Amino acid sequence: MCFTASYVKECKRSDPKFDECVKQHAIEAIPSILKGDKEYNYPKLDPLNITEITLNTGTQLSIKLKDIVLSGLNGIKIEDIRIDLKKQTFYMKSSFASLSIDGIYTVDGQILVVPVKGTGPFHLTCENMVVDYSFDYKLMKGPDGKDYVDPDLAPKLTYTVQKINVQLENLFNGNKELGDRTNEFLNEHALEINNEFKDTFVEAINAVSTSVLKNIVQTVPYEEVYPY
C-alpha cells in the first residue's frame, strides 16, 4: 500500500520546464520535510540530532563529538535541481547562509602543530556553505505493480564553506590561557582543519540525508510524482 504526503507534488515528464517545476515544489516542501514525518519514518530535521561522530586522521589525534545538535537547516536555499529521467540521475545544489553545531567534544592529540586535550561543550558555526548532492537511481516494481525508485542508493555529497568559527570550552582542564590561545589558533586555521576532517563530516551528513531519501522513495510511486 502506498501513500503520498500532501507536500510531495507531481511534475509531469512532458513539462518543458520540468526541472523548474521540481525545484519549486522542493522549495515548497522543505518546511514540511524539516518537521519530520512519522509516516515516512524520519525524524525532525531542524534541529537535527546526531548521537555521535568520531573524527580520525591517524594515530596523532582522536576526536569524539556526541549529543550533537545541528541548527539552521531551515535556512536552506535550493540553488539548482536537475533530473535526467532517461539516464536516471539526480543533482541538487543548495546553500546555507549560516549553520550552527553544538554538542560535547572529547579531544586528545595534535591538530596541525598544536597539542590539544580536553572535554566539554563546543559550539561551531559555518557561514556560506554550498552543498552538492547527486545520485544515480534505478526503478523497481513494488508489490502493487507500480514503479518505485530502488532504495539501494549511493549518493555523493560534497560541500564548500567560506568561514568557520569554533569554541571549545574546558580545554586543558579549564586552563583559560591555554584554552583561549588554542581556540584562537583553531579559528585562524579553521578551513585548513576542516579539510582534514571533511570526509568524516560528509559521511555523517550523507548518512542522515540518504536515510530520509530512502524512506520517501520506497513509499511514493514514481509515476505519481513524475506522471507522463
ChimeraX commands (.cxc) that place a marker at each C-alpha (Angstrom):
marker #1 position 0.00,0.00,0.00 radius 0.5
marker #1 position 1.36,3.42,-0.92 radius 0.5
marker #1 position 0.55,6.98,0.03 radius 0.5
marker #1 position 1.79,10.37,-0.96 radius 0.5
marker #1 position 2.11,13.21,1.54 radius 0.5
marker #1 position 0.43,16.47,0.61 radius 0.5
marker #1 position 3.79,18.21,0.26 radius 0.5
marker #1 position 5.03,15.71,-2.37 radius 0.5
marker #1 position 3.67,17.24,-5.58 radius 0.5
marker #1 position 3.83,15.98,-9.14 radius 0.5
marker #1 position 5.76,17.35,-12.09 radius 0.5
marker #1 position 4.80,16.00,-15.50 radius 0.5
marker #1 position 7.62,14.50,-17.53 radius 0.5
marker #1 position 6.32,16.33,-20.60 radius 0.5
marker #1 position 6.65,19.72,-18.90 radius 0.5
marker #1 position 9.24,21.74,-20.89 radius 0.5
marker #1 position 10.20,23.38,-17.60 radius 0.5
marker #1 position 10.37,20.08,-15.72 radius 0.5
marker #1 position 13.45,20.92,-13.63 radius 0.5
marker #1 position 11.98,24.29,-12.65 radius 0.5
marker #1 position 8.81,22.51,-11.53 radius 0.5
marker #1 position 10.78,20.06,-9.40 radius 0.5
marker #1 position 12.82,22.89,-7.87 radius 0.5
marker #1 position 9.74,24.95,-7.00 radius 0.5
marker #1 position 7.94,22.01,-5.43 radius 0.5
marker #1 position 11.08,21.10,-3.46 radius 0.5
marker #1 position 11.28,24.65,-2.12 radius 0.5
marker #1 position 7.62,24.48,-1.08 radius 0.5
marker #1 position 8.12,21.07,0.57 radius 0.5
marker #1 position 11.18,21.99,2.66 radius 0.5
marker #1 position 9.29,23.40,5.69 radius 0.5
marker #1 position 7.17,20.23,5.93 radius 0.5
marker #1 position 10.14,17.90,5.41 radius 0.5
marker #1 position 12.15,19.61,8.15 radius 0.5
marker #1 position 9.33,18.97,10.64 radius 0.5
marker #1 position 9.81,15.21,10.22 radius 0.5
marker #1 position 7.21,12.69,9.13 radius 0.5
marker #1 position 6.18,9.61,11.11 radius 0.5
marker #1 position 4.52,8.04,8.06 radius 0.5
marker #1 position 7.78,8.22,6.13 radius 0.5
marker #1 position 9.64,7.21,9.29 radius 0.5
marker #1 position 12.14,10.03,9.55 radius 0.5
marker #1 position 12.65,12.45,12.48 radius 0.5
marker #1 position 12.53,16.19,12.82 radius 0.5
marker #1 position 15.46,17.61,10.88 radius 0.5
marker #1 position 15.73,21.13,12.29 radius 0.5
marker #1 position 17.29,20.99,14.73 radius 0.5
marker #1 position 18.93,17.72,13.71 radius 0.5
marker #1 position 20.19,15.47,16.50 radius 0.5
marker #1 position 23.21,13.22,15.84 radius 0.5
marker #1 position 24.27,10.83,18.58 radius 0.5
marker #1 position 27.99,10.66,17.91 radius 0.5
marker #1 position 30.71,11.33,15.34 radius 0.5
marker #1 position 34.29,10.08,15.65 radius 0.5
marker #1 position 36.95,12.00,13.74 radius 0.5
marker #1 position 40.27,10.36,12.97 radius 0.5
marker #1 position 43.18,11.47,10.81 radius 0.5
marker #1 position 45.67,8.93,12.10 radius 0.5
marker #1 position 47.30,7.97,15.37 radius 0.5
marker #1 position 48.18,11.52,16.46 radius 0.5
marker #1 position 44.65,12.68,17.12 radius 0.5
marker #1 position 41.37,11.39,18.49 radius 0.5
marker #1 position 38.20,13.50,18.47 radius 0.5
marker #1 position 34.76,12.34,19.55 radius 0.5
marker #1 position 31.67,14.50,19.28 radius 0.5
marker #1 position 28.43,13.45,20.97 radius 0.5
marker #1 position 24.96,14.82,21.72 radius 0.5
marker #1 position 25.30,16.88,18.55 radius 0.5
marker #1 position 22.62,19.40,17.60 radius 0.5
marker #1 position 22.75,20.89,14.11 radius 0.5
marker #1 position 20.61,24.01,13.68 radius 0.5
marker #1 position 19.88,26.22,10.70 radius 0.5
marker #1 position 18.74,23.74,8.07 radius 0.5
marker #1 position 15.56,25.79,7.77 radius 0.5
marker #1 position 17.70,28.42,6.09 radius 0.5
marker #1 position 18.35,26.17,3.10 radius 0.5
marker #1 position 18.24,27.80,-0.31 radius 0.5
marker #1 position 17.87,25.43,-3.24 radius 0.5
marker #1 position 20.04,26.84,-5.97 radius 0.5
marker #1 position 19.57,24.19,-8.65 radius 0.5
marker #1 position 17.94,20.82,-9.30 radius 0.5
marker #1 position 18.48,18.70,-12.38 radius 0.5
marker #1 position 16.86,15.32,-13.03 radius 0.5
marker #1 position 17.60,13.28,-16.14 radius 0.5
marker #1 position 14.70,10.86,-16.45 radius 0.5
marker #1 position 16.35,8.89,-19.27 radius 0.5
marker #1 position 19.75,8.50,-17.61 radius 0.5
marker #1 position 18.06,8.31,-14.19 radius 0.5
marker #1 position 20.29,10.81,-12.44 radius 0.5
marker #1 position 19.55,13.43,-9.78 radius 0.5
marker #1 position 21.57,16.52,-8.85 radius 0.5
marker #1 position 20.84,19.29,-6.35 radius 0.5
marker #1 position 22.87,22.30,-5.27 radius 0.5
marker #1 position 21.83,24.06,-2.07 radius 0.5
marker #1 position 23.30,26.77,0.10 radius 0.5
marker #1 position 23.13,27.87,3.73 radius 0.5
marker #1 position 23.97,31.36,4.96 radius 0.5
marker #1 position 24.68,30.01,8.43 radius 0.5
marker #1 position 24.64,26.66,10.25 radius 0.5
marker #1 position 25.45,26.07,13.90 radius 0.5
marker #1 position 26.54,22.89,15.65 radius 0.5
marker #1 position 26.56,22.32,19.41 radius 0.5
marker #1 position 27.48,19.30,21.48 radius 0.5
marker #1 position 30.08,17.70,23.70 radius 0.5
marker #1 position 33.62,17.08,22.48 radius 0.5
marker #1 position 36.50,14.92,23.68 radius 0.5
marker #1 position 39.88,15.57,22.08 radius 0.5
marker #1 position 43.35,14.23,22.72 radius 0.5
marker #1 position 46.29,14.67,20.40 radius 0.5
marker #1 position 47.64,17.24,17.99 radius 0.5
marker #1 position 45.77,19.41,15.47 radius 0.5
marker #1 position 48.21,20.61,12.83 radius 0.5
marker #1 position 51.17,21.52,15.09 radius 0.5
marker #1 position 49.27,22.31,18.30 radius 0.5
marker #1 position 48.68,19.81,21.16 radius 0.5
marker #1 position 45.00,19.80,22.17 radius 0.5
marker #1 position 43.41,17.99,25.07 radius 0.5
marker #1 position 40.08,18.38,26.83 radius 0.5
marker #1 position 36.42,17.53,27.08 radius 0.5
marker #1 position 33.39,19.80,27.35 radius 0.5
marker #1 position 30.80,21.73,25.35 radius 0.5
marker #1 position 31.61,23.03,21.89 radius 0.5
marker #1 position 29.96,25.50,19.55 radius 0.5
marker #1 position 30.71,25.75,15.84 radius 0.5
marker #1 position 29.27,27.96,13.13 radius 0.5
marker #1 position 29.64,27.61,9.38 radius 0.5
marker #1 position 28.94,30.54,7.10 radius 0.5
marker #1 position 28.12,30.50,3.39 radius 0.5
marker #1 position 28.10,26.75,2.90 radius 0.5
marker #1 position 27.31,25.25,-0.50 radius 0.5
marker #1 position 26.33,21.58,-0.78 radius 0.5
marker #1 position 26.25,19.45,-3.92 radius 0.5
marker #1 position 24.18,16.24,-3.68 radius 0.5
marker #1 position 23.80,13.72,-6.51 radius 0.5
marker #1 position 22.98,10.09,-7.19 radius 0.5
marker #1 position 22.11,7.61,-9.91 radius 0.5
marker #1 position 18.94,5.62,-9.46 radius 0.5
marker #1 position 17.05,2.73,-10.95 radius 0.5
marker #1 position 13.42,1.69,-10.79 radius 0.5
marker #1 position 11.91,-1.42,-9.26 radius 0.5
marker #1 position 8.41,-2.88,-9.20 radius 0.5
marker #1 position 6.56,-2.64,-5.93 radius 0.5
marker #1 position 4.07,-5.22,-4.65 radius 0.5
marker #1 position 1.31,-3.06,-6.13 radius 0.5
marker #1 position 2.85,-3.37,-9.61 radius 0.5
marker #1 position 3.90,0.29,-9.69 radius 0.5
marker #1 position 7.40,1.62,-10.26 radius 0.5
marker #1 position 9.40,2.91,-7.30 radius 0.5
marker #1 position 12.93,4.24,-7.02 radius 0.5
marker #1 position 15.12,1.42,-5.73 radius 0.5
marker #1 position 16.14,2.48,-2.18 radius 0.5
marker #1 position 19.58,0.93,-2.70 radius 0.5
marker #1 position 21.11,4.35,-3.40 radius 0.5
marker #1 position 24.69,5.59,-3.09 radius 0.5
marker #1 position 24.50,9.40,-3.13 radius 0.5
marker #1 position 27.58,11.59,-3.40 radius 0.5
marker #1 position 27.83,14.71,-1.28 radius 0.5
marker #1 position 30.43,17.47,-1.33 radius 0.5
marker #1 position 30.49,20.89,0.28 radius 0.5
marker #1 position 32.43,24.12,0.45 radius 0.5
marker #1 position 32.33,26.60,3.30 radius 0.5
marker #1 position 33.57,30.19,3.38 radius 0.5
marker #1 position 34.07,30.72,7.11 radius 0.5
marker #1 position 34.12,28.56,10.26 radius 0.5
marker #1 position 34.16,29.68,13.89 radius 0.5
marker #1 position 34.69,27.22,16.71 radius 0.5
marker #1 position 34.72,27.45,20.50 radius 0.5
marker #1 position 35.86,24.53,22.66 radius 0.5
marker #1 position 35.15,25.01,26.35 radius 0.5
marker #1 position 37.15,23.47,29.20 radius 0.5
marker #1 position 40.31,22.79,27.21 radius 0.5
marker #1 position 43.27,21.59,29.30 radius 0.5
marker #1 position 41.05,21.06,32.36 radius 0.5
marker #1 position 39.79,24.62,32.24 radius 0.5
marker #1 position 43.11,26.41,31.83 radius 0.5
marker #1 position 41.77,29.68,30.41 radius 0.5
marker #1 position 45.05,30.99,29.00 radius 0.5
marker #1 position 45.85,27.78,27.13 radius 0.5
marker #1 position 42.23,27.36,26.09 radius 0.5
marker #1 position 41.95,30.88,24.68 radius 0.5
marker #1 position 45.20,30.55,22.75 radius 0.5
marker #1 position 44.16,27.16,21.35 radius 0.5
marker #1 position 40.71,28.41,20.28 radius 0.5
marker #1 position 42.36,31.39,18.61 radius 0.5
marker #1 position 44.68,29.07,16.70 radius 0.5
marker #1 position 41.81,26.76,15.71 radius 0.5
marker #1 position 39.82,29.67,14.30 radius 0.5
marker #1 position 42.80,31.06,12.40 radius 0.5
marker #1 position 43.25,27.68,10.71 radius 0.5
marker #1 position 39.61,26.53,10.70 radius 0.5
marker #1 position 39.31,26.00,6.94 radius 0.5
marker #1 position 42.54,24.02,6.83 radius 0.5
marker #1 position 41.36,21.86,9.75 radius 0.5
marker #1 position 38.00,21.37,8.03 radius 0.5
marker #1 position 39.80,19.84,5.05 radius 0.5
marker #1 position 41.43,17.30,7.35 radius 0.5
marker #1 position 38.06,16.06,8.63 radius 0.5
marker #1 position 35.84,16.73,5.62 radius 0.5
marker #1 position 35.44,13.07,4.64 radius 0.5
marker #1 position 34.08,12.16,8.08 radius 0.5
marker #1 position 31.67,15.09,8.13 radius 0.5
marker #1 position 30.46,14.23,4.63 radius 0.5
marker #1 position 29.87,10.62,5.67 radius 0.5
marker #1 position 27.78,11.65,8.69 radius 0.5
marker #1 position 25.67,14.21,6.78 radius 0.5
marker #1 position 25.22,11.87,3.84 radius 0.5
marker #1 position 24.03,9.05,6.11 radius 0.5
marker #1 position 21.23,11.21,7.54 radius 0.5
marker #1 position 20.10,12.68,4.20 radius 0.5
marker #1 position 20.18,9.29,2.49 radius 0.5
marker #1 position 18.15,7.69,5.27 radius 0.5
marker #1 position 15.39,10.26,4.76 radius 0.5
marker #1 position 15.55,9.86,0.99 radius 0.5
marker #1 position 15.30,6.07,1.13 radius 0.5
marker #1 position 12.25,6.20,3.38 radius 0.5
marker #1 position 10.46,8.50,0.95 radius 0.5
marker #1 position 11.30,6.84,-2.39 radius 0.5
marker #1 position 10.22,3.38,-1.31 radius 0.5
marker #1 position 6.75,4.62,-0.33 radius 0.5
marker #1 position 6.00,7.06,-3.17 radius 0.5
marker #1 position 5.23,5.60,-6.64 radius 0.5
marker #1 position 7.49,7.12,-9.29 radius 0.5
marker #1 position 4.65,7.74,-11.75 radius 0.5
marker #1 position 2.64,9.64,-9.13 radius 0.5
marker #1 position 5.44,12.16,-8.68 radius 0.5
marker #1 position 6.55,12.22,-12.33 radius 0.5
marker #1 position 3.49,11.30,-14.40 radius 0.5
marker #1 position 3.51,11.31,-18.20 radius 0.5
marker link #1:1,2 radius 0.2
marker link #1:2,3 radius 0.2
marker link #1:3,4 radius 0.2
marker link #1:4,5 radius 0.2
marker link #1:5,6 radius 0.2
marker link #1:6,7 radius 0.2
marker link #1:7,8 radius 0.2
marker link #1:8,9 radius 0.2
marker link #1:9,10 radius 0.2
marker link #1:10,11 radius 0.2
marker link #1:11,12 radius 0.2
marker link #1:12,13 radius 0.2
marker link #1:13,14 radius 0.2
marker link #1:14,15 radius 0.2
marker link #1:15,16 radius 0.2
marker link #1:16,17 radius 0.2
marker link #1:17,18 radius 0.2
marker link #1:18,19 radius 0.2
marker link #1:19,20 radius 0.2
marker link #1:20,21 radius 0.2
marker link #1:21,22 radius 0.2
marker link #1:22,23 radius 0.2
marker link #1:23,24 radius 0.2
marker link #1:24,25 radius 0.2
marker link #1:25,26 radius 0.2
marker link #1:26,27 radius 0.2
marker link #1:27,28 radius 0.2
marker link #1:28,29 radius 0.2
marker link #1:29,30 radius 0.2
marker link #1:30,31 radius 0.2
marker link #1:31,32 radius 0.2
marker link #1:32,33 radius 0.2
marker link #1:33,34 radius 0.2
marker link #1:34,35 radius 0.2
marker link #1:35,36 radius 0.2
marker link #1:36,37 radius 0.2
marker link #1:37,38 radius 0.2
marker link #1:38,39 radius 0.2
marker link #1:39,40 radius 0.2
marker link #1:40,41 radius 0.2
marker link #1:41,42 radius 0.2
marker link #1:42,43 radius 0.2
marker link #1:43,44 radius 0.2
marker link #1:44,45 radius 0.2
marker link #1:45,46 radius 0.2
marker link #1:46,47 radius 0.2
marker link #1:47,48 radius 0.2
marker link #1:48,49 radius 0.2
marker link #1:49,50 radius 0.2
marker link #1:50,51 radius 0.2
marker link #1:51,52 radius 0.2
marker link #1:52,53 radius 0.2
marker link #1:53,54 radius 0.2
marker link #1:54,55 radius 0.2
marker link #1:55,56 radius 0.2
marker link #1:56,57 radius 0.2
marker link #1:57,58 radius 0.2
marker link #1:58,59 radius 0.2
marker link #1:59,60 radius 0.2
marker link #1:60,61 radius 0.2
marker link #1:61,62 radius 0.2
marker link #1:62,63 radius 0.2
marker link #1:63,64 radius 0.2
marker link #1:64,65 radius 0.2
marker link #1:65,66 radius 0.2
marker link #1:66,67 radius 0.2
marker link #1:67,68 radius 0.2
marker link #1:68,69 radius 0.2
marker link #1:69,70 radius 0.2
marker link #1:70,71 radius 0.2
marker link #1:71,72 radius 0.2
marker link #1:72,73 radius 0.2
marker link #1:73,74 radius 0.2
marker link #1:74,75 radius 0.2
marker link #1:75,76 radius 0.2
marker link #1:76,77 radius 0.2
marker link #1:77,78 radius 0.2
marker link #1:78,79 radius 0.2
marker link #1:79,80 radius 0.2
marker link #1:80,81 radius 0.2
marker link #1:81,82 radius 0.2
marker link #1:82,83 radius 0.2
marker link #1:83,84 radius 0.2
marker link #1:84,85 radius 0.2
marker link #1:85,86 radius 0.2
marker link #1:86,87 radius 0.2
marker link #1:87,88 radius 0.2
marker link #1:88,89 radius 0.2
marker link #1:89,90 radius 0.2
marker link #1:90,91 radius 0.2
marker link #1:91,92 radius 0.2
marker link #1:92,93 radius 0.2
marker link #1:93,94 radius 0.2
marker link #1:94,95 radius 0.2
marker link #1:95,96 radius 0.2
marker link #1:96,97 radius 0.2
marker link #1:97,98 radius 0.2
marker link #1:98,99 radius 0.2
marker link #1:99,100 radius 0.2
marker link #1:100,101 radius 0.2
marker link #1:101,102 radius 0.2
marker link #1:102,103 radius 0.2
marker link #1:103,104 radius 0.2
marker link #1:104,105 radius 0.2
marker link #1:105,106 radius 0.2
marker link #1:106,107 radius 0.2
marker link #1:107,108 radius 0.2
marker link #1:108,109 radius 0.2
marker link #1:109,110 radius 0.2
marker link #1:110,111 radius 0.2
marker link #1:111,112 radius 0.2
marker link #1:112,113 radius 0.2
marker link #1:113,114 radius 0.2
marker link #1:114,115 radius 0.2
marker link #1:115,116 radius 0.2
marker link #1:116,117 radius 0.2
marker link #1:117,118 radius 0.2
marker link #1:118,119 radius 0.2
marker link #1:119,120 radius 0.2
marker link #1:120,121 radius 0.2
marker link #1:121,122 radius 0.2
marker link #1:122,123 radius 0.2
marker link #1:123,124 radius 0.2
marker link #1:124,125 radius 0.2
marker link #1:125,126 radius 0.2
marker link #1:126,127 radius 0.2
marker link #1:127,128 radius 0.2
marker link #1:128,129 radius 0.2
marker link #1:129,130 radius 0.2
marker link #1:130,131 radius 0.2
marker link #1:131,132 radius 0.2
marker link #1:132,133 radius 0.2
marker link #1:133,134 radius 0.2
marker link #1:134,135 radius 0.2
marker link #1:135,136 radius 0.2
marker link #1:136,137 radius 0.2
marker link #1:137,138 radius 0.2
marker link #1:138,139 radius 0.2
marker link #1:139,140 radius 0.2
marker link #1:140,141 radius 0.2
marker link #1:141,142 radius 0.2
marker link #1:142,143 radius 0.2
marker link #1:143,144 radius 0.2
marker link #1:144,145 radius 0.2
marker link #1:145,146 radius 0.2
marker link #1:146,147 radius 0.2
marker link #1:147,148 radius 0.2
marker link #1:148,149 radius 0.2
marker link #1:149,150 radius 0.2
marker link #1:150,151 radius 0.2
marker link #1:151,152 radius 0.2
marker link #1:152,153 radius 0.2
marker link #1:153,154 radius 0.2
marker link #1:154,155 radius 0.2
marker link #1:155,156 radius 0.2
marker link #1:156,157 radius 0.2
marker link #1:157,158 radius 0.2
marker link #1:158,159 radius 0.2
marker link #1:159,160 radius 0.2
marker link #1:160,161 radius 0.2
marker link #1:161,162 radius 0.2
marker link #1:162,163 radius 0.2
marker link #1:163,164 radius 0.2
marker link #1:164,165 radius 0.2
marker link #1:165,166 radius 0.2
marker link #1:166,167 radius 0.2
marker link #1:167,168 radius 0.2
marker link #1:168,169 radius 0.2
marker link #1:169,170 radius 0.2
marker link #1:170,171 radius 0.2
marker link #1:171,172 radius 0.2
marker link #1:172,173 radius 0.2
marker link #1:173,174 radius 0.2
marker link #1:174,175 radius 0.2
marker link #1:175,176 radius 0.2
marker link #1:176,177 radius 0.2
marker link #1:177,178 radius 0.2
marker link #1:178,179 radius 0.2
marker link #1:179,180 radius 0.2
marker link #1:180,181 radius 0.2
marker link #1:181,182 radius 0.2
marker link #1:182,183 radius 0.2
marker link #1:183,184 radius 0.2
marker link #1:184,185 radius 0.2
marker link #1:185,186 radius 0.2
marker link #1:186,187 radius 0.2
marker link #1:187,188 radius 0.2
marker link #1:188,189 radius 0.2
marker link #1:189,190 radius 0.2
marker link #1:190,191 radius 0.2
marker link #1:191,192 radius 0.2
marker link #1:192,193 radius 0.2
marker link #1:193,194 radius 0.2
marker link #1:194,195 radius 0.2
marker link #1:195,196 radius 0.2
marker link #1:196,197 radius 0.2
marker link #1:197,198 radius 0.2
marker link #1:198,199 radius 0.2
marker link #1:199,200 radius 0.2
marker link #1:200,201 radius 0.2
marker link #1:201,202 radius 0.2
marker link #1:202,203 radius 0.2
marker link #1:203,204 radius 0.2
marker link #1:204,205 radius 0.2
marker link #1:205,206 radius 0.2
marker link #1:206,207 radius 0.2
marker link #1:207,208 radius 0.2
marker link #1:208,209 radius 0.2
marker link #1:209,210 radius 0.2
marker link #1:210,211 radius 0.2
marker link #1:211,212 radius 0.2
marker link #1:212,213 radius 0.2
marker link #1:213,214 radius 0.2
marker link #1:214,215 radius 0.2
marker link #1:215,216 radius 0.2
marker link #1:216,217 radius 0.2
marker link #1:217,218 radius 0.2
marker link #1:218,219 radius 0.2
marker link #1:219,220 radius 0.2
marker link #1:220,221 radius 0.2
marker link #1:221,222 radius 0.2
marker link #1:222,223 radius 0.2
marker link #1:223,224 radius 0.2
marker link #1:224,225 radius 0.2
marker link #1:225,226 radius 0.2
marker link #1:226,227 radius 0.2
marker link #1:227,228 radius 0.2
view
